[in-house]
């Protein structure tokens, strides 16, 4: 999803879209900072993997995946996180329609099987921090609310690193689907927080880029019910800015 549309979703869901931070001296967290390395991704192989998967789908399954990749993911994931008891406030889609979409998406995802281990990413800019907190809570079981009120981003990331490292090896089951990208920098050039998730060979995880409403994001879609184990956190320096990196592994 592009930055403009994420901002629209945040406003629609009542999340603050303005940055809560002032950014201080970039060298103040040098002790925990390293330069970023780049994973070499064979995009041609993933395009082939994606096309082979697409050829196995029904028209309804393709449409359900495309439906999810747009802003409609908020309807589906909200419903899943409520254990299918509550629809998103203000949504016009019925539970019956959601259940049908979810069944089609599940069937489509199960037709894709990764042939290799891969690291995928989830990037968030400072202006979307509220969305990042919500995502981390539901995906990794990390509650960053105790850090509310900290205005300096570098103080925030230092405290966040401590919080994450206190939860090393903790596992959490994500009730909703998890959208990730093969691209480290995603659609944000100024990301403040990045999740890095190691996904093992054999995981049902389709490469949906060619039928996504936001083609070009290099999206790998992880199934609902994925179990994630926290493995650590640190900062990396990219383009002169410190980025909080939270690492996890998908547990088979």
ZAVEXPA-927904 format. One record per residue (C-alpha): residue number from 1; residue in one letter; chain; x, y, z. Coordinates in nm, 3 decimals. Each point is the difference from the previous one (the first is absolute). Layout:
! residues N
NUM,a,A,X,Y,Z
...
***
This chain:
! residues 252
1,x,A,0.000,0.000,0.000
2,x,A,0.142,0.344,-0.088
3,x,A,0.062,0.267,0.262
4,x,A,-0.296,0.216,-0.102
5,x,A,-0.245,-0.284,0.037
6,x,A,0.146,-0.118,0.331
7,x,A,-0.054,0.350,0.133
8,x,A,-0.364,-0.017,-0.117
9,x,A,-0.045,-0.330,0.182
10,x,A,0.153,0.142,0.317
11,x,A,-0.237,0.294,-0.008
12,x,A,-0.294,-0.229,-0.066
13,x,A,0.089,-0.218,0.298
14,x,A,0.065,0.289,0.235
15,x,A,0.378,-0.043,0.020
16,x,A,0.214,0.311,0.027
17,x,A,0.186,0.070,-0.320
18,x,A,0.236,0.267,0.131
19,x,A,0.347,-0.087,0.126
20,x,A,0.033,0.003,0.381
21,x,A,0.378,0.035,-0.010
22,x,A,0.276,0.252,-0.024
23,x,A,0.315,-0.152,-0.146
24,x,A,0.322,0.063,0.185
25,x,A,0.365,-0.064,-0.073
26,x,A,0.036,-0.307,-0.221
27,x,A,0.315,-0.111,0.183
28,x,A,-0.167,-0.024,0.341
29,x,A,-0.080,-0.369,-0.044
30,x,A,0.326,-0.093,-0.167
31,x,A,0.067,-0.279,0.249
32,x,A,-0.296,-0.197,-0.133
33,x,A,0.023,0.110,-0.362
34,x,A,0.140,-0.190,-0.296
35,x,A,-0.004,0.066,-0.371
36,x,A,-0.267,-0.181,-0.197
37,x,A,0.077,-0.299,-0.220
38,x,A,-0.207,-0.090,-0.304
39,x,A,-0.155,-0.341,-0.065
40,x,A,0.047,-0.112,-0.358
41,x,A,-0.343,-0.091,-0.135
42,x,A,-0.051,-0.181,-0.328
43,x,A,-0.310,0.190,-0.109
44,x,A,-0.022,-0.192,-0.326
45,x,A,-0.030,-0.324,0.197
46,x,A,-0.277,0.149,0.214
47,x,A,-0.182,0.127,-0.308
48,x,A,0.010,-0.353,-0.138
49,x,A,-0.113,-0.138,0.338
50,x,A,-0.287,0.249,0.003
51,x,A,-0.110,-0.076,-0.356
52,x,A,0.000,-0.375,0.066
53,x,A,-0.214,0.059,0.308
54,x,A,-0.239,0.225,-0.193
55,x,A,-0.053,-0.267,-0.263
56,x,A,-0.140,-0.229,0.272
57,x,A,-0.259,0.248,0.129
58,x,A,-0.365,0.035,-0.086
59,x,A,-0.134,0.338,-0.109
60,x,A,-0.171,0.042,0.338
61,x,A,0.324,-0.073,0.186
62,x,A,0.190,0.257,-0.208
63,x,A,-0.268,0.260,0.061
64,x,A,0.005,-0.066,0.375
65,x,A,0.378,0.049,0.016
66,x,A,-0.023,0.324,-0.198
67,x,A,-0.283,0.115,0.225
68,x,A,0.219,-0.057,0.305
69,x,A,0.301,0.186,-0.141
70,x,A,-0.195,0.325,-0.020
71,x,A,-0.139,0.192,0.296
72,x,A,-0.249,-0.281,0.062
73,x,A,0.264,-0.186,0.202
74,x,A,-0.111,0.211,0.297
75,x,A,-0.349,-0.155,-0.010
76,x,A,0.137,-0.353,-0.021
77,x,A,0.276,0.028,0.259
78,x,A,-0.219,0.182,0.252
79,x,A,-0.257,-0.278,-0.029
80,x,A,0.264,-0.273,0.036
81,x,A,0.157,0.165,0.306
82,x,A,-0.341,0.000,0.166
83,x,A,-0.016,-0.378,-0.055
84,x,A,-0.270,0.066,-0.262
85,x,A,-0.237,0.157,0.250
86,x,A,0.010,0.369,-0.097
87,x,A,0.021,0.193,-0.326
88,x,A,0.195,0.324,-0.038
89,x,A,-0.209,0.296,0.122
90,x,A,-0.142,0.183,-0.299
91,x,A,0.062,-0.290,-0.238
92,x,A,-0.280,-0.100,-0.236
93,x,A,0.119,-0.355,-0.066
94,x,A,-0.192,-0.279,0.175
95,x,A,0.143,-0.286,0.204
96,x,A,-0.119,-0.244,-0.266
97,x,A,0.189,0.190,-0.269
98,x,A,0.311,0.019,0.218
99,x,A,-0.013,-0.372,0.072
100,x,A,-0.022,-0.073,-0.372
101,x,A,0.297,0.229,-0.078
102,x,A,0.205,-0.157,0.280
103,x,A,-0.072,-0.352,-0.123
104,x,A,0.109,0.094,-0.352
105,x,A,0.317,0.171,0.126
106,x,A,0.088,-0.299,0.219
107,x,A,-0.042,-0.238,-0.292
108,x,A,0.211,0.223,-0.225
109,x,A,0.281,0.035,0.256
110,x,A,0.012,-0.375,0.056
111,x,A,0.076,-0.052,-0.369
112,x,A,0.337,0.179,0.037
113,x,A,0.301,-0.159,0.171
114,x,A,0.334,0.177,0.038
115,x,A,0.293,-0.190,-0.150
116,x,A,0.265,0.185,0.201
117,x,A,0.054,0.189,0.324
118,x,A,-0.056,0.375,-0.040
119,x,A,0.011,0.315,0.211
120,x,A,-0.292,0.237,-0.051
121,x,A,-0.063,0.351,0.127
122,x,A,-0.267,0.231,0.136
123,x,A,0.089,0.371,0.001
124,x,A,-0.170,0.286,0.180
125,x,A,0.070,0.372,-0.009
126,x,A,-0.014,0.214,0.316
127,x,A,-0.332,0.147,-0.113
128,x,A,-0.155,-0.347,0.008
129,x,A,0.136,-0.095,0.345
130,x,A,-0.347,-0.070,0.140
131,x,A,-0.055,-0.254,-0.276
132,x,A,0.340,-0.156,0.075
133,x,A,-0.089,-0.038,0.368
134,x,A,-0.328,-0.165,-0.092
135,x,A,0.174,-0.236,-0.241
136,x,A,0.270,-0.096,0.252
137,x,A,-0.262,-0.064,0.267
138,x,A,-0.201,-0.235,-0.222
139,x,A,0.291,-0.167,-0.178
140,x,A,0.271,-0.035,0.265
141,x,A,-0.196,0.065,0.319
142,x,A,0.219,0.304,0.072
143,x,A,-0.166,0.281,0.193
144,x,A,0.179,0.331,-0.060
145,x,A,-0.262,0.210,0.181
146,x,A,0.237,0.038,0.295
147,x,A,0.217,0.216,-0.227
148,x,A,-0.275,0.252,-0.070
149,x,A,0.100,0.354,0.088
150,x,A,0.363,-0.033,-0.112
151,x,A,0.052,0.280,-0.250
152,x,A,0.357,-0.072,-0.112
153,x,A,0.008,-0.286,-0.249
154,x,A,0.347,-0.118,0.096
155,x,A,-0.094,-0.025,0.365
156,x,A,-0.310,-0.186,-0.115
157,x,A,0.191,-0.257,-0.204
158,x,A,0.251,-0.062,0.280
159,x,A,-0.284,-0.078,0.241
160,x,A,-0.179,-0.204,-0.268
161,x,A,0.314,-0.209,-0.053
162,x,A,0.012,-0.077,0.372
163,x,A,-0.368,-0.096,-0.003
164,x,A,0.043,-0.227,-0.302
165,x,A,0.314,-0.164,0.137
166,x,A,-0.186,-0.075,0.323
167,x,A,-0.238,-0.206,-0.214
168,x,A,0.257,-0.202,-0.194
169,x,A,-0.133,-0.346,-0.098
170,x,A,-0.356,0.100,0.087
171,x,A,-0.246,-0.137,-0.256
172,x,A,-0.329,0.148,-0.112
173,x,A,-0.266,-0.120,-0.240
174,x,A,-0.129,0.261,-0.246
175,x,A,-0.373,-0.053,-0.056
176,x,A,0.000,0.212,-0.317
177,x,A,0.192,-0.022,-0.326
178,x,A,0.341,0.168,-0.009
179,x,A,0.106,0.205,-0.301
180,x,A,0.377,0.025,-0.048
181,x,A,0.240,0.106,-0.273
182,x,A,0.310,-0.151,-0.157
183,x,A,0.136,0.356,-0.014
184,x,A,0.188,0.119,0.305
185,x,A,-0.100,0.363,-0.053
186,x,A,-0.357,-0.072,-0.109
187,x,A,-0.200,0.300,-0.117
188,x,A,0.146,0.236,0.259
189,x,A,0.327,0.178,-0.062
190,x,A,0.003,0.132,0.356
191,x,A,-0.103,-0.300,0.208
192,x,A,0.039,0.031,0.375
193,x,A,-0.090,-0.356,0.103
194,x,A,0.061,-0.319,-0.193
195,x,A,-0.102,-0.355,0.078
196,x,A,0.224,-0.269,-0.145
197,x,A,-0.159,-0.345,-0.005
198,x,A,0.181,-0.319,-0.095
199,x,A,-0.241,-0.227,-0.183
200,x,A,0.104,-0.365,-0.043
201,x,A,-0.019,-0.218,-0.306
202,x,A,-0.330,-0.187,-0.014
203,x,A,-0.212,0.291,0.127
204,x,A,-0.323,0.064,-0.190
205,x,A,0.073,0.356,-0.113
206,x,A,-0.094,0.121,-0.349
207,x,A,0.176,0.278,-0.188
208,x,A,-0.302,0.214,-0.089
209,x,A,0.163,0.300,-0.170
210,x,A,-0.145,-0.051,-0.348
211,x,A,-0.363,-0.003,0.123
212,x,A,0.042,0.252,0.281
213,x,A,-0.184,0.332,-0.011
214,x,A,0.341,0.149,0.083
215,x,A,0.221,-0.182,-0.247
216,x,A,0.369,0.070,0.055
217,x,A,0.002,-0.049,0.377
218,x,A,0.141,-0.354,-0.048
219,x,A,-0.251,-0.141,0.247
220,x,A,0.030,-0.343,0.156
221,x,A,-0.321,-0.084,0.187
222,x,A,0.028,-0.208,0.318
223,x,A,-0.294,-0.214,0.113
224,x,A,-0.226,0.078,0.292
225,x,A,0.093,-0.197,0.309
226,x,A,0.372,0.045,-0.065
227,x,A,0.209,-0.039,0.315
228,x,A,0.286,0.246,0.045
229,x,A,0.296,-0.023,0.239
230,x,A,0.180,0.320,0.101
231,x,A,0.376,-0.025,-0.056
232,x,A,0.126,0.350,0.077
233,x,A,0.019,0.370,-0.078
234,x,A,0.263,0.258,-0.083
235,x,A,0.046,0.311,-0.206
236,x,A,0.154,0.025,-0.342
237,x,A,0.119,0.315,-0.169
238,x,A,-0.124,0.073,-0.350
239,x,A,0.043,0.329,-0.186
240,x,A,0.119,0.165,0.320
241,x,A,-0.306,-0.100,0.203
242,x,A,-0.046,-0.262,0.269
243,x,A,-0.274,-0.258,-0.056
244,x,A,-0.142,-0.227,0.267
245,x,A,0.014,-0.359,-0.127
246,x,A,-0.207,-0.267,0.175
247,x,A,0.083,-0.356,-0.101
248,x,A,-0.215,-0.310,0.012
249,x,A,-0.024,-0.348,-0.147
250,x,A,-0.312,-0.170,-0.129
251,x,A,-0.028,-0.330,0.188
252,x,A,-0.121,-0.292,-0.217
***
